[in-house]
Amino acid sequence: QGTAADLIKMAMVAVQNFIDEKKLQSRMIMQVHDELVLEVPEFEKELMRQALPELMTNVAELSVPLVAEVAVGDNWSDAK
């Protein structure tokens, strides 16, 4: 659990740095266990869909692969 918590914290920093550097309007809303929930304007959706998995999987180099998936929906419940 400790390593997972460290990895998600590192992912949060990487995602926020990306948002800040690109001056995006997307916002990280919350973190739940190993998930990040973001509010993303329609015009940034494709950029974030492509960038998030790479940002999150590259936070650490492990002997097993890290996998990050993106789901999109009008709310967290509908995200697919």
MMTF fields as JSON, N, C-alpha, C and O atoms, coordinates in Angstrom:
{
  "mmtfVersion": "1.0.0",
  "mmtfProducer": "UNKNOWN",
  "numBonds": 319,
  "numAtoms": 320,
  "numGroups": 80,
  "numChains": 1,
  "numModels": 1,
  "chainsPerModel": [1],
  "groupsPerChain": [80],
  "chainIdList": ["A"],
  "bondAtomList": [4, 2, 8, 6, 12, 10, 16, 14, 20, 18, 24, 22, 28, 26, 32, 30, 36, 34, 40, 38, 44, 42, 48, 46, 52, 50, 56, 54, 60, 58, 64, 62, 68, 66, 72, 70, 76, 74, 80, 78, 84, 82, 88, 86, 92, 90, 96, 94, 100, 98, 104, 102, 108, 106, 112, 110, 116, 114, 120, 118, 124, 122, 128, 126, 132, 130, 136, 134, 140, 138, 144, 142, 148, 146, 152, 150, 156, 154, 160, 158, 164, 162, 168, 166, 172, 170, 176, 174, 180, 178, 184, 182, 188, 186, 192, 190, 196, 194, 200, 198, 204, 202, 208, 206, 212, 210, 216, 214, 220, 218, 224, 222, 228, 226, 232, 230, 236, 234, 240, 238, 244, 242, 248, 246, 252, 250, 256, 254, 260, 258, 264, 262, 268, 266, 272, 270, 276, 274, 280, 278, 284, 282, 288, 286, 292, 290, 296, 294, 300, 298, 304, 302, 308, 306, 312, 310, 316, 314],
  "bondOrderList": [1, 1, 1, 1, 1, 1, 1, 1, 1, 1, 1, 1, 1, 1, 1, 1, 1, 1, 1, 1, 1, 1, 1, 1, 1, 1, 1, 1, 1, 1, 1, 1, 1, 1, 1, 1, 1, 1, 1, 1, 1, 1, 1, 1, 1, 1, 1, 1, 1, 1, 1, 1, 1, 1, 1, 1, 1, 1, 1, 1, 1, 1, 1, 1, 1, 1, 1, 1, 1, 1, 1, 1, 1, 1, 1, 1, 1, 1, 1],
  "groupList": [{"groupName": "GLN", "atomNameList": ["N", "CA", "C", "O"], "elementList": ["N", "C", "C", "O"], "formalChargeList": [0, 0, 0, 0], "bondAtomList": [1, 0, 2, 1, 3, 2], "bondOrderList": [1, 1, 2], "singleLetterCode": "Q", "chemCompType": "L-PEPTIDE LINKING"}, {"groupName": "GLY", "atomNameList": ["N", "CA", "C", "O"], "elementList": ["N", "C", "C", "O"], "formalChargeList": [0, 0, 0, 0], "bondAtomList": [1, 0, 2, 1, 3, 2], "bondOrderList": [1, 1, 2], "singleLetterCode": "G", "chemCompType": "PEPTIDE LINKING"}, {"groupName": "THR", "atomNameList": ["N", "CA", "C", "O"], "elementList": ["N", "C", "C", "O"], "formalChargeList": [0, 0, 0, 0], "bondAtomList": [1, 0, 2, 1, 3, 2], "bondOrderList": [1, 1, 2], "singleLetterCode": "T", "chemCompType": "L-PEPTIDE LINKING"}, {"groupName": "ALA", "atomNameList": ["N", "CA", "C", "O"], "elementList": ["N", "C", "C", "O"], "formalChargeList": [0, 0, 0, 0], "bondAtomList": [1, 0, 2, 1, 3, 2], "bondOrderList": [1, 1, 2], "singleLetterCode": "A", "chemCompType": "L-PEPTIDE LINKING"}, {"groupName": "ASP", "atomNameList": ["N", "CA", "C", "O"], "elementList": ["N", "C", "C", "O"], "formalChargeList": [0, 0, 0, 0], "bondAtomList": [1, 0, 2, 1, 3, 2], "bondOrderList": [1, 1, 2], "singleLetterCode": "D", "chemCompType": "L-PEPTIDE LINKING"}, {"groupName": "LEU", "atomNameList": ["N", "CA", "C", "O"], "elementList": ["N", "C", "C", "O"], "formalChargeList": [0, 0, 0, 0], "bondAtomList": [1, 0, 2, 1, 3, 2], "bondOrderList": [1, 1, 2], "singleLetterCode": "L", "chemCompType": "L-PEPTIDE LINKING"}, {"groupName": "ILE", "atomNameList": ["N", "CA", "C", "O"], "elementList": ["N", "C", "C", "O"], "formalChargeList": [0, 0, 0, 0], "bondAtomList": [1, 0, 2, 1, 3, 2], "bondOrderList": [1, 1, 2], "singleLetterCode": "I", "chemCompType": "L-PEPTIDE LINKING"}, {"groupName": "LYS", "atomNameList": ["N", "CA", "C", "O"], "elementList": ["N", "C", "C", "O"], "formalChargeList": [0, 0, 0, 0], "bondAtomList": [1, 0, 2, 1, 3, 2], "bondOrderList": [1, 1, 2], "singleLetterCode": "K", "chemCompType": "L-PEPTIDE LINKING"}, {"groupName": "MET", "atomNameList": ["N", "CA", "C", "O"], "elementList": ["N", "C", "C", "O"], "formalChargeList": [0, 0, 0, 0], "bondAtomList": [1, 0, 2, 1, 3, 2], "bondOrderList": [1, 1, 2], "singleLetterCode": "M", "chemCompType": "L-PEPTIDE LINKING"}, {"groupName": "VAL", "atomNameList": ["N", "CA", "C", "O"], "elementList": ["N", "C", "C", "O"], "formalChargeList": [0, 0, 0, 0], "bondAtomList": [1, 0, 2, 1, 3, 2], "bondOrderList": [1, 1, 2], "singleLetterCode": "V", "chemCompType": "L-PEPTIDE LINKING"}, {"groupName": "ASN", "atomNameList": ["N", "CA", "C", "O"], "elementList": ["N", "C", "C", "O"], "formalChargeList": [0, 0, 0, 0], "bondAtomList": [1, 0, 2, 1, 3, 2], "bondOrderList": [1, 1, 2], "singleLetterCode": "N", "chemCompType": "L-PEPTIDE LINKING"}, {"groupName": "PHE", "atomNameList": ["N", "CA", "C", "O"], "elementList": ["N", "C", "C", "O"], "formalChargeList": [0, 0, 0, 0], "bondAtomList": [1, 0, 2, 1, 3, 2], "bondOrderList": [1, 1, 2], "singleLetterCode": "F", "chemCompType": "L-PEPTIDE LINKING"}, {"groupName": "GLU", "atomNameList": ["N", "CA", "C", "O"], "elementList": ["N", "C", "C", "O"], "formalChargeList": [0, 0, 0, 0], "bondAtomList": [1, 0, 2, 1, 3, 2], "bondOrderList": [1, 1, 2], "singleLetterCode": "E", "chemCompType": "L-PEPTIDE LINKING"}, {"groupName": "SER", "atomNameList": ["N", "CA", "C", "O"], "elementList": ["N", "C", "C", "O"], "formalChargeList": [0, 0, 0, 0], "bondAtomList": [1, 0, 2, 1, 3, 2], "bondOrderList": [1, 1, 2], "singleLetterCode": "S", "chemCompType": "L-PEPTIDE LINKING"}, {"groupName": "ARG", "atomNameList": ["N", "CA", "C", "O"], "elementList": ["N", "C", "C", "O"], "formalChargeList": [0, 0, 0, 0], "bondAtomList": [1, 0, 2, 1, 3, 2], "bondOrderList": [1, 1, 2], "singleLetterCode": "R", "chemCompType": "L-PEPTIDE LINKING"}, {"groupName": "HIS", "atomNameList": ["N", "CA", "C", "O"], "elementList": ["N", "C", "C", "O"], "formalChargeList": [0, 0, 0, 0], "bondAtomList": [1, 0, 2, 1, 3, 2], "bondOrderList": [1, 1, 2], "singleLetterCode": "H", "chemCompType": "L-PEPTIDE LINKING"}, {"groupName": "PRO", "atomNameList": ["N", "CA", "C", "O"], "elementList": ["N", "C", "C", "O"], "formalChargeList": [0, 0, 0, 0], "bondAtomList": [1, 0, 2, 1, 3, 2], "bondOrderList": [1, 1, 2], "singleLetterCode": "P", "chemCompType": "L-PEPTIDE LINKING"}, {"groupName": "TRP", "atomNameList": ["N", "CA", "C", "O"], "elementList": ["N", "C", "C", "O"], "formalChargeList": [0, 0, 0, 0], "bondAtomList": [1, 0, 2, 1, 3, 2], "bondOrderList": [1, 1, 2], "singleLetterCode": "W", "chemCompType": "L-PEPTIDE LINKING"}],
  "groupTypeList": [0, 1, 2, 3, 3, 4, 5, 6, 7, 8, 3, 8, 9, 3, 9, 0, 10, 11, 6, 4, 12, 7, 7, 5, 0, 13, 14, 8, 6, 8, 0, 9, 15, 4, 12, 5, 9, 5, 12, 9, 16, 12, 11, 12, 7, 12, 5, 8, 14, 0, 3, 5, 16, 12, 5, 8, 2, 10, 9, 3, 12, 5, 13, 9, 16, 5, 9, 3, 12, 9, 3, 9, 1, 4, 10, 17, 13, 4, 3, 7],
  "groupIdList": [1, 2, 3, 4, 5, 6, 7, 8, 9, 10, 11, 12, 13, 14, 15, 16, 17, 18, 19, 20, 21, 22, 23, 24, 25, 26, 27, 28, 29, 30, 31, 32, 33, 34, 35, 36, 37, 38, 39, 40, 41, 42, 43, 44, 45, 46, 47, 48, 49, 50, 51, 52, 53, 54, 55, 56, 57, 58, 59, 60, 61, 62, 63, 64, 65, 66, 67, 68, 69, 70, 71, 72, 73, 74, 75, 76, 77, 78, 79, 80],
  "secStructList": [7, 2, 2, 2, 2, 2, 2, 2, 2, 2, 2, 2, 2, 2, 2, 2, 2, 2, 2, 2, 2, 6, 6, 7, 7, 7, 3, 3, 3, 3, 3, 3, 6, 6, 3, 3, 3, 3, 3, 7, 7, 4, 4, 4, 2, 2, 2, 2, 2, 2, 2, 2, 2, 2, 2, 2, 2, 6, 1, 7, 7, 7, 1, 1, 7, 7, 7, 7, 7, 7, 7, 7, 7, 1, 1, 6, 6, 6, 7, 7],
  "xCoordList": [0.813, 0.0, 0.853, 0.485, 1.96, 2.819, 3.373, 3.415, 3.802, 4.342, 3.25, 3.494, 2.053, 0.937, 0.614, 0.352, 0.632, 0.361, 1.436, 1.133, 2.677, 3.767, 3.624, 3.843, 3.262, 3.12, 1.997, 2.166, 0.865, -0.236, 0.107, -0.298, 0.842, 1.286, 2.229, 2.131, 3.147, 4.064, 3.302, 3.639, 2.278, 1.454, 0.694, 0.566, 0.196, -0.519, 0.392, -0.027, 1.612, 2.569, 2.856, 2.875, 3.078, 3.373, 2.212, 2.425, 0.996, -0.187, -0.358, -0.609, -0.224, -0.386, 0.696, 0.413, 1.929, 3.006, 2.698, 2.945, 2.162, 1.778, 0.697, 0.786, -0.316, -1.398, -0.856, -1.225, 0.021, 0.595, 1.493, 1.399, 2.362, 3.301, 2.578, 2.994, 1.5, 0.737, -0.325, -1.02, -0.443, -1.441, -2.847, -3.591, -3.174, -4.461, -5.535, -5.24, -6.773, -7.903, -8.383, -9.256, -7.828, -8.185, -7.814, -6.848, -8.613, -8.35, -8.427, -9.323, -7.475, -7.528, -8.518, -8.343, -9.553, -10.623, -10.371, -10.508, -9.998, -9.773, -8.984, -8.819, -8.514, -7.798, -8.517, -8.745, -8.871, -9.546, -8.757, -8.742, -8.103, -7.249, -6.219, -5.313, -6.338, -5.349, -5.92, -5.456, -6.919, -7.546, -7.434, -7.515, -7.246, -7.309, -8.559, -8.847, -9.293, -10.493, -10.202, -9.819, -10.395, -10.123, -11.365, -12.204, -11.47, -12.487, -11.762, -10.838, -12.186, -11.461, -12.422, -13.44, -12.112, -12.959, -12.935, -11.956, -14.001, -14.138, -12.937, -12.453, -12.45, -11.359, -10.003, -9.05, -9.891, -8.648, -8.759, -7.783, -9.93, -10.18, -9.209, -8.655, -8.992, -8.117, -6.664, -5.96, -6.219, -4.856, -4.665, -3.669, -5.602, -5.482, -5.608, -4.916, -6.471, -6.635, -5.322, -5.002, -4.575, -3.29, -2.171, -1.327, -2.164, -1.048, -1.081, -0.033, -2.256, -2.35, -1.696, -0.922, -1.97, -1.33, 0.196, 0.859, 0.738, 2.2, 2.744, 3.737, 2.103, 2.543, 2.535, 3.482, 1.458, 1.287, 2.171, 2.669, 2.369, 3.177, 4.669, 5.455, 5.067, 6.491, 6.973, 8.086, 6.166, 6.589, 7.633, 8.357, 7.714, 8.695, 9.038, 8.236, 10.242, 10.673, 10.697, 11.491, 9.816, 9.689, 9.988, 10.091, 10.124, 10.374, 9.09, 9.144, 7.953, 6.675, 6.122, 6.37, 5.383, 4.874, 3.77, 2.931, 3.78, 2.668, 1.67, 2.063, 0.406, -0.631, -1.563, -2.0, -1.861, -2.815, -3.829, -3.463, -5.085, -6.162, -6.946, -7.032, -7.515, -8.32, -9.765, -10.05, -10.659, -12.096, -12.688, -12.251, -13.678, -14.282, -15.785, -16.405, -16.366, -17.807, -18.222, -17.384, -19.516, -20.031, -19.843, -19.832, -19.694, -19.414, -18.614, -18.431, -18.146, -17.274, -17.995, -17.392, -19.26, -20.055, -20.192, -20.215, -20.282, -20.474, -19.169, -19.199, -18.041, -16.744, -16.483, -16.525, -16.211, -15.922, -14.763, -14.35],
  "yCoordList": [-1.197, 0.0, 1.254, 2.249, 1.227, 2.396, 2.771, 3.948, 1.766, 2.033, 2.569, 3.502, 2.002, 2.478, 3.933, 4.734, 4.273, 5.652, 6.593, 7.694, 6.16, 6.982, 7.172, 8.271, 6.121, 6.203, 7.154, 7.936, 7.105, 7.988, 9.433, 10.341, 9.668, 11.028, 11.552, 12.708, 10.696, 11.099, 11.372, 12.294, 10.565, 10.769, 12.09, 12.81, 12.406, 13.67, 14.862, 15.825, 14.797, 15.877, 15.975, 17.074, 14.835, 14.833, 15.416, 16.211, 15.024, 15.514, 17.014, 17.761, 17.455, 18.881, 19.709, 20.792, 19.214, 19.92, 20.053, 21.105, 18.998, 19.023, 20.075, 20.863, 20.08, 21.057, 22.475, 23.348, 22.702, 24.031, 24.444, 25.57, 23.538, 23.859, 24.174, 25.061, 23.451, 23.658, 24.744, 25.084, 25.291, 26.314, 25.861, 26.58, 24.646, 24.052, 24.485, 24.96, 24.318, 24.633, 23.405, 23.517, 22.242, 21.019, 21.168, 21.845, 20.513, 20.58, 19.192, 18.407, 18.903, 17.665, 17.912, 18.83, 17.081, 17.282, 16.497, 17.022, 15.22, 14.388, 13.143, 12.792, 12.505, 11.234, 10.241, 10.505, 9.098, 8.045, 6.764, 6.207, 6.3, 5.112, 5.283, 6.106, 4.523, 4.624, 5.322, 5.099, 6.158, 6.879, 8.379, 8.885, 9.079, 10.532, 10.931, 10.379, 11.878, 12.387, 13.824, 14.66, 14.084, 15.41, 15.98, 15.243, 17.291, 18.004, 18.576, 19.377, 18.16, 18.5, 19.136, 18.535, 20.341, 20.936, 20.072, 19.378, 20.127, 19.317, 19.481, 18.498, 20.716, 20.971, 20.449, 20.427, 20.032, 19.441, 17.929, 17.274, 17.383, 15.973, 15.034, 14.135, 15.219, 14.309, 14.436, 13.433, 15.653, 15.865, 15.131, 14.431, 15.284, 14.641, 13.124, 12.39, 12.655, 11.214, 10.586, 9.461, 11.303, 10.787, 10.969, 10.088, 12.097, 12.433, 11.697, 11.303, 11.511, 10.961, 9.592, 9.414, 8.615, 7.309, 7.391, 6.758, 8.16, 8.288, 8.997, 8.563, 10.066, 10.79, 9.893, 9.886, 9.136, 8.326, 7.08, 6.685, 6.461, 5.235, 5.521, 4.623, 6.743, 7.073, 7.694, 8.217, 7.646, 8.244, 7.403, 7.908, 6.115, 5.233, 4.096, 3.691, 3.601, 2.444, 1.241, 1.178, 0.289, -0.893, -2.142, -2.079, -3.264, -4.521, -5.066, -5.981, -4.512, -4.842, -3.576, -2.473, -3.726, -2.517, -1.84, -2.505, -0.521, 0.248, 0.448, 0.699, 0.339, 0.515, 1.631, 1.658, 2.539, 3.61, 3.656, 3.671, 3.678, 3.734, 5.021, 5.546, 5.518, 6.734, 6.368, 5.63, 6.889, 6.749, 8.152, 9.043, 8.332, 9.651, 9.531, 8.572, 10.509, 10.551, 11.887, 12.682, 12.134, 13.388, 13.482, 14.575, 12.321, 12.281, 11.011, 10.177, 10.874, 9.728, 8.412, 7.436, 8.372, 7.156, 6.711, 5.516, 7.678, 7.378, 7.202, 6.848, 7.436, 7.389, 5.986, 5.011, 5.898, 4.618, 4.791, 3.833],
  "zCoordList": [0.0, 0.0, 0.0, -0.625, 0.675, 0.734, -0.619, -0.977, -1.379, -2.715, -3.626, -4.391, -3.561, -4.386, -4.049, -4.946, -2.771, -2.361, -2.896, -3.355, -2.834, -3.367, -4.871, -5.38, -5.577, -7.038, -7.444, -8.379, -6.765, -7.138, -6.801, -7.526, -5.721, -5.401, -6.472, -6.882, -6.927, -7.994, -9.294, -10.038, -9.558, -10.751, -10.65, -11.64, -9.472, -9.287, -9.581, -10.224, -9.119, -9.372, -10.873, -11.428, -11.532, -12.96, -13.764, -14.679, -13.424, -14.138, -13.907, -14.852, -12.669, -12.384, -13.066, -13.579, -13.078, -13.772, -15.259, -15.85, -15.868, -17.28, -17.52, -18.462, -16.67, -16.798, -16.694, -17.48, -15.722, -15.517, -16.681, -17.17, -17.125, -18.207, -19.51, -20.256, -19.784, -21.023, -20.868, -21.825, -19.644, -19.346, -19.756, -20.423, -19.332, -19.669, -18.692, -17.595, -19.097, -18.228, -17.46, -16.599, -17.76, -17.042, -15.571, -15.218, -14.719, -13.283, -12.676, -12.989, -11.804, -11.037, -9.893, -9.092, -9.834, -8.858, -7.584, -6.479, -7.753, -6.566, -6.929, -8.097, -5.897, -6.019, -5.124, -3.943, -5.695, -4.938, -5.148, -6.245, -4.092, -4.158, -5.27, -5.142, -6.354, -7.43, -8.662, -9.78, -8.454, -9.561, -9.363, -8.244, -10.478, -10.479, -11.244, -12.307, -10.71, -11.371, -11.778, -10.96, -13.063, -13.599, -14.259, -14.777, -14.233, -14.992, -16.206, -16.066, -17.392, -18.62, -19.621, -19.966, -20.088, -21.124, -22.392, -22.665, -23.14, -24.352, -25.281, -25.842, -25.45, -26.396, -25.911, -26.69, -24.659, -24.143, -23.956, -23.59, -24.205, -23.902, -24.619, -23.988, -25.91, -26.647, -26.189, -26.071, -25.935, -25.43, -24.109, -23.929, -23.193, -21.89, -22.011, -21.306, -22.885, -23.085, -23.541, -23.158, -24.347, -24.835, -23.806, -23.644, -23.12, -22.226, -20.883, -20.372, -20.318, -18.963, -18.795, -17.855, -19.664, -19.448, -19.454, -18.633, -20.37, -20.434, -19.191, -18.607, -18.803, -17.609, -16.385, -15.598, -16.231, -15.024, -15.015, -13.961, -16.171, -16.19, -16.128, -15.827, -16.405, -16.392, -15.087, -15.034, -14.042, -12.768, -12.051, -11.194, -12.399, -11.752, -12.701, -13.542, -12.54, -13.319, -12.389, -11.45, -12.666, -11.827, -12.643, -13.868, -11.97, -12.686, -13.321, -14.143, -12.946, -13.577, -14.222, -13.736, -15.3, -15.963, -15.16, -14.553, -15.166, -14.62, -15.755, -16.895, -15.451, -16.464, -16.011, -14.861, -16.915, -16.624, -17.758, -18.933, -17.398, -18.378, -18.176, -17.065, -19.261, -19.207, -19.51, -20.453, -18.704, -18.943, -18.977, -18.248, -19.825, -20.008, -19.81, -20.269, -19.124, -18.938, -18.384, -17.959, -18.388, -17.842, -16.337, -15.771, -15.69, -14.262, -13.985, -14.872, -12.764, -12.426, -12.629, -13.076, -12.312, -12.446, -13.913, -14.207, -14.816, -16.246, -17.01, -18.189, -16.385, -17.086, -17.608, -16.858, -18.908, -19.558, -20.492, -21.147]
}
